[in-house]
Amino acid sequence: ARGRILADPVGFGKSRSVIATARLRYETEWRPNLSGAILCFTTALARTDWKREAAAVWPELRITTVGV
């Protein structure tokens, strides 16, 4: 129930760490109780990077983007 901030420099695996953690929690804890929605806020510039990382870590994840 507490948030976290990952403030490592570029290239330290923050995106993969977050996606892998979300997948683990979804598969072990969330599935029985929640719809499975995971919300990620990122800049438009980083959107492509997040999609690429998500595809590498969680290929079956359905991604929907909103915004410009």
GROMACS elastic network, one bead per residue, 0.5 to 0.9 nm:
[ bonds ]
;  ai    aj funct       b0    kb
    6    14     6  0.65988   500
    6    18     6  0.89845   500
    7    14     6  0.82148   500
    8    11     6  0.82843   500
    8    12     6  0.63219   500
    8    13     6  0.85001   500
    8    14     6  0.72426   500
    9    12     6  0.61721   500
    9    14     6  0.87998   500
   10    13     6  0.78712   500
   10    14     6  0.82113   500
   11    14     6  0.76483   500
   12    15     6  0.86416   500
   13    16     6  0.53697   500
   13    17     6  0.60457   500
   13    18     6  0.86818   500
   14    17     6  0.50918   500
   14    18     6  0.62261   500
   14    19     6  0.86583   500
   15    18     6  0.52925   500
   15    19     6  0.61994   500
   15    20     6  0.85022   500
   15    49     6  0.84693   500
   15    50     6  0.66406   500
   15    53     6  0.66960   500
   15    54     6  0.81498   500
   16    19     6  0.51346   500
   16    20     6  0.58708   500
   16    21     6  0.83671   500
   16    50     6  0.84999   500
   16    53     6  0.60189   500
   16    54     6  0.72421   500
   16    56     6  0.84344   500
   16    57     6  0.67335   500
   17    20     6  0.52038   500
   17    21     6  0.60538   500
   17    22     6  0.85653   500
   18    21     6  0.51314   500
   18    22     6  0.61285   500
   18    23     6  0.85994   500
   19    22     6  0.50832   500
   19    23     6  0.61412   500
   19    24     6  0.86101   500
   19    50     6  0.88944   500
   19    53     6  0.78736   500
   19    54     6  0.63505   500
   19    57     6  0.68919   500
   19    58     6  0.75305   500
   20    23     6  0.50736   500
   20    24     6  0.61468   500
   20    25     6  0.86259   500
   20    54     6  0.85273   500
   20    57     6  0.63693   500
   20    58     6  0.75277   500
   21    24     6  0.50924   500
   21    25     6  0.61472   500
   21    26     6  0.84383   500
   22    25     6  0.51907   500
   22    26     6  0.59616   500
   22    27     6  0.85240   500
   22    38     6  0.76247   500
   23    26     6  0.50121   500
   23    27     6  0.60393   500
   23    28     6  0.84913   500
   23    57     6  0.85272   500
   23    58     6  0.71314   500
   23    61     6  0.89330   500
   24    27     6  0.52249   500
   24    28     6  0.60416   500
   24    29     6  0.80624   500
   25    28     6  0.52228   500
   25    29     6  0.52576   500
   25    30     6  0.61361   500
   25    31     6  0.84506   500
   26    29     6  0.57121   500
   26    31     6  0.55967   500
   26    34     6  0.87448   500
   26    36     6  0.67356   500
   26    38     6  0.89540   500
   27    30     6  0.66114   500
   27    31     6  0.60382   500
   28    31     6  0.69819   500
   28    32     6  0.88536   500
   29    32     6  0.71286   500
   29    33     6  0.78530   500
   30    33     6  0.54838   500
   30    34     6  0.55318   500
   30    35     6  0.80737   500
   30    36     6  0.68289   500
   31    34     6  0.58225   500
   31    35     6  0.71892   500
   31    36     6  0.64110   500
   32    35     6  0.84496   500
   33    36     6  0.85661   500
   34    37     6  0.76441   500
   42    45     6  0.81092   500
   42    46     6  0.63157   500
   42    47     6  0.64266   500
   42    50     6  0.83233   500
   43    46     6  0.52918   500
   43    47     6  0.63224   500
   44    47     6  0.51937   500
   44    48     6  0.79645   500
   44    67     6  0.81625   500
   44    68     6  0.70436   500
   45    48     6  0.70978   500
   45    49     6  0.81510   500
   46    49     6  0.52203   500
   46    50     6  0.62921   500
   46    51     6  0.87697   500
   47    50     6  0.51770   500
   47    51     6  0.62749   500
   47    52     6  0.87087   500
   47    65     6  0.84652   500
   48    51     6  0.51230   500
   48    52     6  0.62199   500
   48    53     6  0.86483   500
   49    52     6  0.51331   500
   49    53     6  0.61514   500
   49    54     6  0.85217   500
   50    53     6  0.50958   500
   50    54     6  0.59675   500
   50    55     6  0.85104   500
   51    54     6  0.50926   500
   51    55     6  0.61539   500
   51    56     6  0.86917   500
   51    63     6  0.76257   500
   52    55     6  0.51977   500
   52    56     6  0.63908   500
   52    57     6  0.88520   500
   53    56     6  0.51115   500
   53    57     6  0.62297   500
   53    58     6  0.82603   500
   54    57     6  0.51940   500
   54    58     6  0.53853   500
   54    59     6  0.67246   500
   54    61     6  0.73289   500
   54    63     6  0.86829   500
   55    58     6  0.53973   500
   55    60     6  0.75682   500
   55    61     6  0.73774   500
   56    59     6  0.60613   500
   58    61     6  0.55984   500
   59    62     6  0.83409   500
   65    68     6  0.89937   500
